[in-house]
Amino acid sequence: MKTNHLIYLLGISMLFFTCSSSSSDDVNPDPDPGPTTEVTYDDDVKAIINSNCTSCHGATPTNGAPTSYTTYNQVKNDADKIISRINNAGSPMPPTGLMAQSLRDKIQQWKDDGLLEN
């Protein structure tokens, strides 16, 4: 009789574990991350350029800066050059040192998103 109870208990346990799921994928799907926001010049990049670049790359470039970065078109046309320089540890722009990684990533994302103006 004891063996029957043990087999019965073992069968119920196997049924319980077989029907349960150790994966939470089915029960709790990943939450919707929501809409992604594209990076634009007006909303994101312009402030970064103004804070880090226009002291030399202003309407009238100073300190040997070859170009002005005061308009969307000027920045857009030199986007690859700007990204290269802001990521160049040996010859960084701004010359005071590499700007924060988050700012450099934001400019790269702007390029990746298609150099949107607004």
C-alpha positions as CSV (number, residue, x, y, z in Angstrom):
1,M,0.0,0.0,0.0
2,K,2.8,2.3,0.8
3,T,4.4,1.7,-2.6
4,N,1.1,2.7,-4.3
5,H,1.0,6.0,-2.4
6,L,4.6,6.6,-3.4
7,I,3.9,5.9,-7.0
8,Y,0.7,8.0,-6.9
9,L,2.7,10.9,-5.3
10,L,5.5,10.6,-7.8
11,G,2.9,10.6,-10.7
12,I,1.2,13.8,-9.3
13,S,4.6,15.5,-8.8
14,M,5.7,14.7,-12.3
15,L,2.4,16.0,-13.7
16,F,2.8,19.2,-11.7
17,F,6.3,19.8,-12.8
18,T,5.6,18.9,-16.4
19,C,2.7,21.3,-16.6
20,S,4.5,24.2,-15.0
21,S,6.9,26.3,-16.9
22,S,10.3,27.6,-15.7
23,S,10.2,30.2,-18.5
24,S,8.5,33.5,-17.9
25,D,8.4,34.2,-21.6
26,D,4.8,32.9,-22.0
27,V,3.5,34.3,-18.8
28,N,5.2,37.7,-18.8
29,P,6.0,38.9,-22.3
30,D,8.6,41.6,-22.6
31,P,7.1,45.0,-21.9
32,D,6.6,47.2,-25.0
33,P,9.6,49.6,-25.0
34,G,7.3,52.2,-26.5
35,P,8.1,54.4,-29.4
36,T,11.7,55.2,-30.1
37,T,12.6,58.8,-30.4
38,E,14.7,59.8,-33.4
39,V,17.5,62.2,-32.7
40,T,17.2,65.5,-34.6
41,Y,19.4,68.5,-35.0
42,D,17.0,71.0,-33.5
43,D,16.0,68.9,-30.5
44,D,19.4,67.2,-29.6
45,V,22.5,68.0,-31.7
46,K,22.3,71.8,-31.9
47,A,22.7,72.2,-28.1
48,I,25.7,69.9,-28.1
49,I,27.4,71.7,-30.9
50,N,26.6,75.1,-29.3
51,S,28.0,74.0,-26.0
52,N,31.1,72.3,-27.3
53,C,32.0,73.6,-30.7
54,T,30.9,77.1,-31.5
55,S,33.3,78.9,-29.3
56,C,35.8,78.2,-32.1
57,H,33.5,77.1,-34.9
58,G,31.2,80.2,-34.6
59,A,29.8,82.5,-37.3
60,T,33.4,83.7,-37.6
61,P,35.6,80.8,-36.8
62,T,38.5,81.5,-34.4
63,N,41.5,79.7,-33.0
64,G,42.3,78.2,-36.4
65,A,38.9,76.5,-36.8
66,P,38.4,76.0,-40.5
67,T,34.7,76.1,-40.6
68,S,31.6,77.5,-38.9
69,Y,29.1,75.1,-37.3
70,T,26.3,77.6,-36.6
71,T,23.7,76.1,-39.0
72,Y,22.1,72.8,-39.6
73,N,23.6,72.5,-43.1
74,Q,27.1,73.3,-42.0
75,V,26.9,70.6,-39.3
76,K,25.1,68.1,-41.6
77,N,27.7,68.6,-44.3
78,D,30.6,67.9,-41.9
79,A,28.8,65.2,-39.8
80,D,31.4,62.5,-40.6
81,K,34.3,64.8,-40.0
82,I,32.8,66.0,-36.7
83,I,32.1,62.4,-35.5
84,S,35.6,61.4,-36.4
85,R,37.1,64.3,-34.5
86,I,35.0,64.0,-31.4
87,N,36.0,60.3,-31.1
88,N,39.7,60.9,-31.7
89,A,41.4,60.6,-28.4
90,G,44.8,61.6,-29.9
91,S,43.5,64.9,-31.4
92,P,40.1,65.4,-29.8
93,M,37.5,68.1,-30.5
94,P,36.9,70.0,-28.5
95,P,40.7,70.4,-27.8
96,T,40.0,70.4,-24.0
97,G,39.3,66.6,-24.3
98,L,36.8,64.1,-25.4
99,M,33.2,65.2,-24.7
100,A,31.0,62.9,-22.7
101,Q,30.4,59.5,-24.3
102,S,26.6,60.1,-24.1
103,L,27.0,63.3,-26.2
104,R,29.2,61.6,-28.8
105,D,26.7,58.7,-28.9
106,K,23.8,61.2,-29.5
107,I,25.6,62.8,-32.5
108,Q,26.3,59.3,-33.9
109,Q,22.7,58.4,-33.4
110,W,21.6,61.6,-35.2
111,K,23.7,60.4,-38.2
112,D,22.4,56.9,-38.0
113,D,18.8,58.3,-37.9
114,G,19.4,60.1,-41.2
115,L,20.7,63.6,-40.1
116,L,17.2,64.8,-39.4
117,E,16.7,68.6,-38.9
118,N,13.6,68.6,-36.8
